[in-house]
Amino acid sequence: MRAFVVTNRLTAAVHEVEPPRAGPDQVVVDVARVGVCGTDVELFTGEMEYLRQGHAQYPMRLGHEWSGTVTAVGDSVDPSWLGRRVTGDTELGCGRCRRCLHGLHWTCADRVEIGVRGGFPGALAEQLAVPATALYALPDTIDDTAGALVEPGGNALRAVRAAGSAPGERVLILGLGTIGLLTGMLAKAHGAEVHLMGRSQRSIDFARTLGFHGVWRNDELPTVPWDAVIDASNASDLPALALDLVEPGRRVVYIGLAGTPSRIDTRTLALKDVSAVGILGASAGLAGAIDAFGGAAVDPRPLVAATVGLDRVGEVLGGWRPAGAGHGPKIQVDPRA
């Protein structure tokens, strides 16, 4: 089968590789759509911290935001999965350690992450093998495009929950990428008064089409009480700004990752009695994201600017956008195109 393989920093191509077989407790999925994510870009450019930590190495096959159809099942797998449209969890814990046994498998020290960590082949291929325990069935109301947005949607939903805001309260989200916009959509569906802040005028103009209460540049942000601030950016200066802006006694949520260390003043954290929450992974939010996307409350598909084939993935990772692409931040891939 065809698969996109990164063989070294900034070096990648589509290769013919052996198709996967469903091992014990696994299924094989015919991949329908894959989202290209900032993590994929960092693995391609060599900036991803996992490369320095030894958790990832070249060659690797990327892709952790996906949807598809189960076409084979291994031993001990319920055969009713055959033919079902699915997406899946990226984080695969060992299942034996204290963290896994306490329901925190996404923090397992020995976890692998599909297409990211531990050498587990990703979904930028015609087929993907994945443990059946990681599967989530997709209802007919979620098409392939929205199905491949469930994984970032699960991250975003966890950020909304962590913010702890009640309906009617004011939430500020820093960053207008896919995670920031999905966080805004889900917070709005929860009843919050949602504002977003960005730097690119193009991103600001697009976000203003999505029905939020306000979308602002840094220098025009209104001076109002923010009941929660969620940093969904990749800017190293914004975690400190989030702490400065949030109301005393409330919460800041950090879901974005910068390429260089971010610093906050813990004196401010303590003297404002603020709770700071970090979010890693979508695992605990996947079911909720499916519920939100499957109903009428949230339609994530406007965030997808274009869908391309496997042969254009390297260009996408390098910043290319196809002619006629929409204004959304997400490019998806159809591996069979």
BAPA-251850 format. One record per residue (C-alpha): y, x, z; residue in three letters. Coordinates in pm, 1 decimal. Last residue first. Layout:
north,east,up,resn
Y,X,Z,ALA
...
This chain:
north,east,up,resn
1013.7,-702.9,-390.9,ALA
704.2,-675.7,-172.5,ARG
872.2,-496.8,118.2,PRO
1152.4,-757.1,134.3,ASP
1420.7,-569.9,324.8,VAL
1711.5,-698.3,530.5,GLN
2070.0,-578.3,552.0,ILE
2267.9,-697.0,854.2,LYS
2642.6,-671.8,923.8,PRO
2757.6,-991.8,750.8,GLY
3022.0,-975.6,477.4,HIS
2800.7,-1076.0,187.8,GLY
2654.0,-835.3,-63.1,ALA
2764.4,-877.2,-424.9,GLY
2698.9,-516.4,-513.1,ALA
2445.6,-365.6,-276.5,PRO
2554.8,-196.2,46.7,ARG
2504.7,177.0,92.7,TRP
2546.3,334.4,439.3,GLY
2288.1,614.8,428.9,GLY
2023.2,392.7,587.6,LEU
2087.4,144.5,306.6,VAL
2036.5,419.2,48.8,GLU
1704.5,516.7,206.3,GLY
1598.0,151.9,210.7,VAL
1657.0,99.5,-162.4,ARG
1298.4,151.1,-281.6,ASP
1165.9,-87.8,-17.8,LEU
1338.5,-384.0,-181.9,GLY
1672.6,-540.4,-94.0,VAL
1801.7,-844.8,96.5,THR
2175.2,-893.7,139.7,ALA
2455.2,-971.5,387.8,ALA
2240.0,-1114.8,664.9,VAL
2466.2,-1234.8,949.1,LEU
2486.8,-1581.6,790.0,PRO
2116.3,-1620.1,879.0,ARG
2160.2,-1640.8,1255.9,PRO
2167.5,-2022.0,1279.5,ASP
2211.5,-2117.0,1645.2,VAL
2220.2,-2459.6,1814.0,ALA
2021.3,-2672.2,1567.6,ALA
1677.2,-2579.2,1691.4,GLY
1435.6,-2312.8,1573.3,GLY
1687.5,-2033.8,1622.3,PHE
1738.8,-2117.0,1991.0,ALA
1368.7,-2170.8,2067.0,ASP
1276.2,-1851.5,1881.2,ILE
1543.4,-1663.1,2075.2,ALA
1404.9,-1798.9,2401.8,GLY
1053.4,-1681.3,2317.7,ALA
1183.1,-1335.4,2227.4,LEU
1406.5,-1282.4,2531.4,GLY
1177.6,-1102.8,2776.3,ALA
1062.3,-857.2,2508.8,SER
1398.6,-791.8,2344.3,ALA
1452.3,-432.9,2446.1,GLY
1655.2,-242.0,2701.0,LEU
1948.2,-414.2,2871.6,ILE
2163.5,-250.5,3139.1,GLY
2336.1,-453.8,3410.8,VAL
2653.2,-367.5,3602.3,ALA
2751.1,-581.0,3902.7,SER
3117.8,-565.0,3999.5,VAL
3244.0,-544.7,4358.4,ASP
3587.8,-442.3,4223.6,LYS
3602.3,-146.8,4462.8,LEU
3241.3,-55.2,4386.9,ALA
3258.4,-54.8,4007.0,LEU
3603.4,103.8,4012.6,THR
3472.0,382.8,4233.1,ARG
3177.3,409.2,3995.8,THR
3413.9,534.8,3728.2,ASP
3238.1,485.9,3395.3,ILE
3124.5,747.3,3146.7,ARG
2954.1,718.1,2809.5,SER
2744.8,1004.6,2675.3,PRO
2749.4,1061.2,2297.4,THR
2586.7,861.2,2016.4,GLY
2678.4,538.9,2191.1,ALA
2430.7,269.0,2290.7,LEU
2514.2,-100.1,2316.1,GLY
2344.4,-334.8,2563.1,ILE
2562.2,-278.7,2868.7,TYR
2640.5,-591.4,3068.0,VAL
2941.1,-620.1,3298.5,VAL
2926.5,-874.7,3575.1,ARG
3151.7,-1060.8,3820.9,ARG
3289.9,-989.0,4168.6,GLY
3619.1,-863.5,4036.7,PRO
3701.2,-993.5,3687.1,GLU
3592.2,-776.2,3394.9,VAL
3851.4,-577.5,3200.6,LEU
3831.1,-233.0,3364.6,ASP
3451.7,-234.5,3363.1,LEU
3439.1,-326.9,2995.4,ALA
3697.3,-55.3,2920.8,LEU
3472.7,204.5,3084.5,ALA
3177.2,95.3,2869.8,PRO
3412.1,99.0,2566.3,LEU
3488.4,471.3,2545.3,ASP
3151.0,585.3,2408.6,SER
3164.6,346.8,2113.4,ALA
2829.8,209.7,1991.4,ASN
2922.7,-149.4,2073.2,SER
2747.4,-437.6,2246.7,ALA
2946.6,-408.4,2570.4,ASP
2926.4,-746.3,2741.1,ILE
3215.2,-855.1,2963.2,VAL
3178.8,-1145.7,3204.0,ALA
3422.7,-1380.0,3378.3,ASP
3713.0,-1232.6,3182.5,TRP
4048.5,-1331.1,3335.9,PRO
4328.2,-1334.9,3075.6,VAL
4550.6,-1067.9,2923.3,THR
4490.9,-1138.5,2554.9,PRO
4337.2,-867.0,2334.7,LEU
4591.5,-771.3,2068.8,GLU
4565.3,-392.2,2087.8,ASP
4186.2,-393.8,2102.5,ASN
4156.2,-615.7,1796.1,ARG
4059.7,-972.8,1860.6,TRP
3818.3,-1252.8,1778.5,VAL
3879.1,-1577.7,1968.3,GLY
3710.8,-1906.1,2050.6,HIS
3418.5,-1828.3,1821.2,PHE
3351.5,-2041.6,1513.9,GLY
3165.1,-1802.4,1285.5,LEU
3435.6,-1741.1,1022.9,THR
3640.9,-1526.5,1263.7,ARG
3348.5,-1283.5,1285.1,ALA
3389.5,-1208.0,913.7,PHE
3761.4,-1127.3,943.7,ASP
3697.1,-909.5,1247.8,ILE
3421.5,-718.9,1069.3,SER
3649.3,-652.0,770.3,ARG
3934.6,-555.9,1002.7,GLN
3715.5,-295.8,1168.7,SER
3798.2,-245.0,1536.0,ARG
3626.8,-523.8,1725.3,GLY
3669.8,-757.9,2021.0,MET
3486.1,-1085.0,2073.6,LEU
3572.7,-1402.7,2262.4,HIS
3334.6,-1677.2,2374.1,VAL
3417.8,-1975.5,2593.3,GLU
3067.7,-2032.6,2725.6,ALA
2858.8,-2343.0,2656.0,GLY
2511.3,-2191.3,2621.1,HIS
2540.5,-2225.8,2241.6,ALA
2855.5,-2014.1,2266.7,LYS
2663.9,-1746.7,2459.1,ALA
2392.0,-1752.2,2190.7,LEU
2639.3,-1714.2,1905.5,MET
2834.4,-1442.5,2085.1,GLY
2523.0,-1244.8,2166.1,THR
2417.0,-1279.5,1801.7,LEU
2756.9,-1143.8,1695.5,LEU
2741.9,-848.0,1934.1,GLY
2380.4,-766.3,1845.9,ILE
2446.6,-778.7,1469.6,THR
2759.9,-566.2,1488.3,GLY
3096.8,-693.2,1607.5,LEU
3142.6,-493.4,1926.4,GLY
3282.1,-574.5,2270.8,LEU
3187.3,-922.6,2388.3,ILE
3420.7,-1115.5,2621.0,LEU
3290.5,-1418.5,2808.2,VAL
3508.8,-1694.4,2957.8,ARG
3343.2,-1961.6,3169.8,GLU
3297.4,-2314.7,3039.2,GLY
2922.0,-2316.5,3081.8,PRO
2820.0,-2074.2,3358.6,ALA
2811.8,-1699.7,3312.5,SER
2531.5,-1484.4,3451.6,GLY
2604.8,-1192.6,3218.4,ALA
2236.0,-1099.3,3238.3,ALA
2139.0,-1421.4,3061.3,ARG
2373.8,-1347.0,2773.5,VAL
2247.9,-988.8,2748.7,ALA
1885.8,-1109.0,2747.4,ARG
1974.9,-1348.8,2466.8,LEU
2119.6,-1063.6,2262.1,ALA
1806.5,-853.5,2294.1,ASN
1590.5,-1150.9,2197.3,GLY
1816.9,-1217.2,1899.8,GLY
1771.5,-857.9,1785.3,PRO
1395.7,-931.1,1775.4,GLU
1429.8,-1286.2,1641.0,VAL
1631.8,-1170.3,1339.3,LEU
1322.4,-1110.4,1124.4,ALA
1227.3,-1474.2,1176.2,GLY
1571.6,-1585.7,1058.9,ALA
1508.7,-1430.3,718.0,THR
1144.9,-1543.7,702.0,ASP
1232.9,-1906.5,774.8,ASP
1257.5,-2064.1,1119.8,ILE
1222.3,-2445.2,1115.2,THR
854.9,-2406.3,1018.6,ASP
786.2,-2269.8,1366.2,PRO
727.7,-1897.1,1417.5,LEU
433.1,-1777.9,1627.0,ALA
497.4,-1482.2,1857.0,TYR
261.7,-1186.0,1845.5,LEU
254.0,-891.2,2088.2,ALA
-83.1,-985.9,2242.0,THR
-233.7,-981.5,1893.5,ALA
-169.7,-608.8,1879.5,PRO
1.4,-506.0,1553.8,VAL
-107.1,-375.7,1214.0,ALA
167.5,-398.3,951.3,LEU
150.4,-462.1,577.9,GLN
374.8,-416.2,273.1,GLU
570.5,-147.8,451.2,ALA
894.5,-115.4,645.2,LEU
713.6,-275.8,940.4,ALA
664.9,27.2,1161.0,GLY
380.5,269.4,1222.3,PRO
325.9,354.3,1593.8,PHE
411.7,723.2,1635.5,GLY
508.5,706.2,2002.2,GLY
852.0,556.4,1956.1,ARG
1045.3,370.2,1687.4,VAL
848.5,181.5,1421.4,GLY
666.6,-24.4,1683.0,ILE
760.4,104.1,2026.9,GLU
502.8,288.8,2231.5,VAL
497.2,266.5,2606.5,ARG
387.1,549.5,2834.9,ASP
681.2,531.6,3075.6,ALA
655.2,151.5,3078.2,CYS
1004.5,-3.1,3071.9,THR
919.3,-263.1,2805.4,TRP
607.9,-354.2,3006.1,HIS
813.9,-500.3,3287.9,LEU
579.5,-778.8,3398.6,GLY
497.5,-626.7,3738.2,HIS
159.3,-503.8,3610.6,LEU
339.7,-327.6,3327.0,CYS
573.9,-150.5,3567.7,ARG
295.5,-49.6,3806.8,ARG
86.9,101.1,3527.8,CYS
-212.8,-54.1,3354.2,ARG
-93.2,-250.4,3051.1,GLY
4.3,64.7,2859.8,CYS
319.7,-101.8,2733.3,GLY
392.3,-207.6,2375.9,LEU
761.7,-273.7,2307.5,GLU
842.4,-409.2,1960.8,THR
733.4,-767.1,2034.0,ASP
632.1,-973.7,1735.5,GLY
707.9,-1208.7,1449.4,THR
475.3,-1467.4,1310.3,VAL
376.2,-1702.8,1030.2,ARG
21.2,-1820.3,1079.1,ARG
-243.0,-1776.1,809.2,GLY
-503.4,-1636.4,1047.6,LEU
-388.9,-1666.5,1409.0,TRP
-653.5,-1938.4,1461.7,SER
-912.9,-1660.3,1448.2,PRO
-845.9,-1579.3,1817.4,ASP
-872.3,-1201.2,1839.2,VAL
-1174.2,-1045.7,2014.2,SER
-1259.9,-830.2,1712.8,ASP
-984.1,-787.6,1459.1,GLY
-779.2,-1039.6,1265.2,VAL
-664.8,-1039.7,904.7,ALA
-391.5,-1207.8,698.1,THR
-127.3,-1290.0,961.9,VAL
198.9,-1388.9,791.2,THR
535.7,-1215.3,814.3,GLY
850.7,-1149.2,1014.8,SER
1016.9,-824.6,1114.2,TRP
1266.7,-633.9,1325.0,GLU
1084.0,-312.0,1422.8,HIS
1094.2,-106.2,1103.8,GLY
1045.7,269.1,1058.7,LEU
750.8,477.3,945.4,ARG
756.1,828.7,1084.6,MET
697.7,1187.7,973.3,PRO
863.5,1311.8,1185.2,TYR
880.4,1285.3,1562.7,GLN
945.1,1031.5,1833.4,ALA
906.6,1043.0,2213.1,HIS
981.8,1416.8,2218.5,GLY
1302.0,1379.3,2419.6,GLN
1518.6,1514.8,2138.2,ARG
1368.9,1271.7,1887.1,LEU
1391.8,985.7,2139.5,TYR
1767.3,1048.0,2161.9,GLU
1824.1,923.9,1805.4,MET
2067.3,1144.3,1613.3,GLU
1817.7,1266.2,1351.5,GLY
1987.4,1089.4,1061.3,THR
1684.1,871.2,982.2,PHE
1606.6,802.6,1348.5,LEU
1971.6,714.6,1406.7,GLU
1975.2,478.5,1106.1,VAL
1657.2,306.2,1222.7,ASP
1813.6,255.5,1566.8,THR
2117.9,102.0,1398.1,GLY
1890.2,-161.8,1247.4,CYS
1747.0,-246.9,906.5,VAL
1584.5,-589.4,929.8,GLY
1238.5,-646.3,785.7,VAL
1120.6,-947.2,585.9,ARG
788.7,-1080.2,454.1,ALA
534.1,-839.5,600.5,VAL
167.9,-925.9,539.8,ASP
42.4,-897.5,896.2,VAL
-278.3,-731.8,1012.2,VAL
-409.7,-835.0,1353.1,VAL
-521.6,-636.0,1654.4,GLN
-744.5,-691.2,1960.4,ASP
-1007.1,-453.8,1819.3,PRO
-876.2,-288.6,1503.7,GLY
-725.8,-482.2,1215.1,ALA
-715.4,-244.1,923.2,ARG
-396.1,-91.8,791.7,PRO
-338.6,-8.3,425.2,PRO
-376.2,359.7,338.5,GLU
-47.9,501.7,214.8,VAL
143.1,510.9,-115.4,GLU
484.2,651.8,-29.9,HIS
841.6,520.1,-52.6,VAL
1084.2,800.0,24.6,ALA
1261.9,976.3,309.4,ALA
1461.5,1287.7,395.0,THR
1780.3,1257.9,602.6,LEU
1607.4,1433.9,895.9,ARG
1242.6,1474.8,808.4,ASN
948.8,1287.7,654.9,THR
1089.3,936.2,685.6,VAL
829.0,708.9,524.6,VAL
885.8,370.8,356.1,PHE
549.7,212.2,285.0,ALA
365.9,98.8,-27.6,ARG
0.0,0.0,0.0,MET
